[in-house]
Amino acid sequence: MEFHRFDEPGELKAAEPNLYCQAVPMGRGPFEIAVTAVHMGGVGMIMARASPCLGFLRIGAECAVLQLPLGTGEGLVLDTVACRPGVLGAWAGEADLLWASPQRRCFAALVLPFGMMEALLEPAAGSKLPQRGSRALLQTRPASWSRAERIVRAARETAAAPDSFEAEGPRQALRDDLLKMAHDLVSPEPSDEIRTPPAAQAQRRTVVRADAYLRAHLHRPIYTEELCEALAVSATTLSIAFRATFGLSPHRFLKLRRLSMVRAALQSREGPPLLVKSVALSHGFWHLGQFAQDYRETFGETPSETLARARG
């Protein structure tokens, strides 16, 4: 069993070797994601609590993920779909997940070997789940979802005690319960798949392409005009895509990204000592008073405090 607490979005990349995760804070105050992971014979259970954020998740080539947002789901958007209670997310083999959560949220994720998914879950005939790169949102049956929530909450409470799942017996019992839970959610009577309209699918593709371009240019700020030109889309098309996916404009998204880049630079211990002013200007923040206010609202501390902690 492993416990992780991440106070920086960039640290998430080390949370789970089979998953790539990039998060951007979108709320006031400090960023925080607390994760408990239990590994059970090729099956992993991740239970997490996260501050408001949006981001991108890419599933590893050899695994599949079932995600259970806990609670009401209010405000949560997965792959451009506003989630209701009982929505299960399923992604397999190199699939991408886009999410936006403007509120503090708890969730659980079951990580399965891709090659065993069909045998373990027995998805209904015609389901896309066994296909590499597939993704689906399922509106599950209320009884199955209630049982799943009870199992996850009980596992989280048990994991709070030290060494709860160190022994083989408890891990094996939890593994059996989780696989039975997942089987009930996915089969034998299939839950209703939430269909994404073609327009929303196109918006999602635009945002995925935008993320790919941003990742190819990680070390310099990107602005809306350049992004439109690189993707060969209009500013209106880009705006509609980002608002549908994340609930904010491309301008706001890129600004949050640039703030994260400033934070990463201030925390770096490489090279000569930095000045907050020079780092802010190099990332396009010319109004230093507004920059300092935006930075503090996003990260819960001033740029100078970030720099002082890094030097300390």
N, C-alpha and C positions, 0 to 999 in steps of 0.2 A: 504494500500500500504506500502511496506517495502523496505528500502534501506540497502544494505550491501556492505562493502568493506573489502576484505580479503587480508591481506598482508602475511599470512602464509598458506601453503597448508593444515596443520592440521585443520584450522578453518572451512574448507568447509563442514565438517561433520555436522555442525550446520545450514547450509544454508537452507535446506528444509527437514522437518521431514520425508517425504515420499521417500527420496533419500539418498543413501549412496554414497559419493564421495571421492575418494582419488586421489590427484594430485601430480605429480612430476615435478618441474620446469625443462625446457630443453633449456632455452635461456639465454643470457647474461643479467645481470641487475636484478633489484628487481622483485619479484613475485607479481602479483596483479590480482585479479578478482573483478570487480565491478558488483553488481547484483541489479536489480530492480524487485520486485515481486508484482503482483496484484492478489488478491484472490476475486473470483466472484462466489458465490453460488456453491461451490464444484469444481469449475474449477480454475486452477491457471495458470498465465502467468509469465514466468521468462524471463527476458531480461538481457544479460550479455556481458561484455567485458573482455577478458582474455589475459594475457601475454602468451608467448609460454610455453606449458606444455603438458604432457601426463598423462594418468591415467585410472582409473576404475570407472565406475558408475553402481550401482545396483539399480534397480527400486523397490520400495516398493510393497508388495504383493497385495495391494488393489488399485493400480493406474497404469496408462499407460501414456507414454510420447511420444509426437511427437516433434522431434528436427529439427529446421531449421537453418543450418549454413548460415549466411548472407555473402554477398560478393561473390568473385569468387570461394572460396573453395580451392584455390591453396595450395598444401602441406598438406591439411587435410586428415587424414586417420581414417575411422570409421570401426571398426571390420574387419581390414585387407584390406578394400576397399578404394582406393584413390578416393576421392569425386570430382564430377564435379558440376558445377552450377545446381541448381534445384534438388539436392538430399535431400530427406526427410528421416529422421531416425525415426523408430517406434519401441518402446519397451513396453512390458506389463508384469505386475505381476511377479516380481522376476527375470526378465531378466537382463543380464549383458551387459554393453557397454564398449568397449575398444576404446580409442581415442588417437591420437597424432596430435598436432598442432604446428609446428615449427615456426609459425608466430603469431603475435598479431591478435586476431580474435573477432568478434561479433557474437552472436548467440541468438536464442530465443527458448524456449521450452514451449509447452502447456501440462499441467498436468491434466489428466482426471481421474475420478473414474473408476476403472477397470470394475465394474458391469454395467456402463452406456455406455461403449465405443461402443459396437455394435449398440445400439439404436441411439447414437449421430452421429456416423460416417457412418453407413450403409456400411461397407466394402464389396467388391465384393464377390460373392460366391467362396468358396475355399481359401479365404484369411486366413493367419495364425494369423492375428492381434487380433481376439477375444480370442485367446488361451493364457492361463497363461504361462509365460516364453517365449513367442514368441518374435522374433525380425526380422526386415526387413528394407532394404534400398530400397526406391522407387525413380525412376527417374520420376519426375512429369512432367506434361504438362507445357510448357513455359508460357501460359496465366495464368494458376492457380498459378504458382510460382510467377509470377510478381505481381499478386494481393496480394498474401500472404506477399511478401516483403513490399509492400506499406502499408498494414495494420499494420505490425509489426513496421515499421519505424515511422508511424504516432503515434502509441501507445507509442513508446519510447520518441518521442518528447513531447507528451502531459504529460507523466509521469514526465518529467523533471521539470515541474512547481509544486510547493507545493500544496498538497491537491487536485490534479486534479481528482483523482478517489475516493475521500472520500465519495461523495454522491452516493446513490443507482442508480440513473438514468444513469450516465456515466458508472458505472461498468456493469450494465445490458446491455447497448448498446454495450460495448466492448465485453462482453461475447457472445452476439448473433453474432457479426461480426467474432469473432475468431472461433466459432463452425461452422459457414457457411464456413469460410476459410478452416478449417480442413476437412470438408465434401467434399469440392471441390477437395482437394488434394488427398483424399483417394478413393472417389467414385463419382458418380455411374459408371463412366468409369474408371476402375482401371489403375493407373499408372504402368509403367513397373517395376517389381521387379528386382533388381540387384542380379543375382545369384552368390553365392560364391562357387568357385570350392571346391571339397572335400579336396584337399590338404590344402587350406587356412582354411577350417573349422577345420582341425586337428591342424594346427598351432595356431589357436585361442584357442582351448581347452587346448593346452600346456601352453599358457600364463595365462589362467584363473586358471589352476591348480597351476602354479607358484605363482600367486598372493595369492591364498588360503594358500599355504605353508608359504609365507612371512608374511601374516597376523597372522598365528598361532605362529610365532616367531618374534613378533614385537620388542622385547627389546634386540635383539642381531643381529650383522651383519651376513648376509648370503653371501656365495661366490659361484661362478659358479659350482665348483666341487660338493659341497653339494647339490645344487639345482638339478643338473643332477642325482645324486644318489637318491634323494628323489622322483623324478618324473620318474625314470627308463628310461631316455632318454640319447642319446649321446650328447656331446658338440655341434656337428654339427647340430643335430635336434633342440636343444635349440636355437642356434644362428639363424638358418633360421626362427624359429617361432618369435623371438623378432624383427628381422629385418623386417619381413613382417608386424608385428603389429605396431611397434613403430618407425621403421626406424633407430634403433641403436642396438648395440650388447648387450647380457646379461651382459657382464662385465661393459659396460657403464651404463646400467640401474641400476645395483646393486651399482655402485659407486655413482650415483645420489641419490639413496635411502639412502646410508650410510651418505652422506652429509646432507640429510634432518634429519636423526637421530641425527647427531652431533648438528645441529641447534636446534632441540627440546630439547636436553640435556642442551645446553648453555642457553636456554630461561627458563628452569625450575627454579622455586624458592624454590623447596623442597630440603632438605638435606643440607650438608655443602657446602661452596663456592667451585667452580670448577676452574680448570686450563685448558686453551685451549689445552695445550700440552697433558695432561692426557686424556681428552675427545677424542682428535683426535687419539691417540694411541689405546685407548680402542675400537675404531671403525675401526681399521685396516689401518689408515693412518700413515705410518712410515716416509714418506718423507714430513716433516712438511712445507718446503717451497712450494712444489707443492700443498700440501693440502690447504695452505692459498690462493694460486692463484686460484685453482679450486673453493674454497668456495666463493671468492669475485666475480668471473665470474658468478657464479650461482645465488647468492643472492644480489649482488650489495653492499656488505659491508664486512668488514673483520670479522673473528671470534671474535676478541677482541671487536669490536664495538657491535656485537650482545650481548656479555656477559655484556658489560658495560650498555647497554640499559636495560637488564633484571635486573641487580642489582640496576639501578637507579629507 
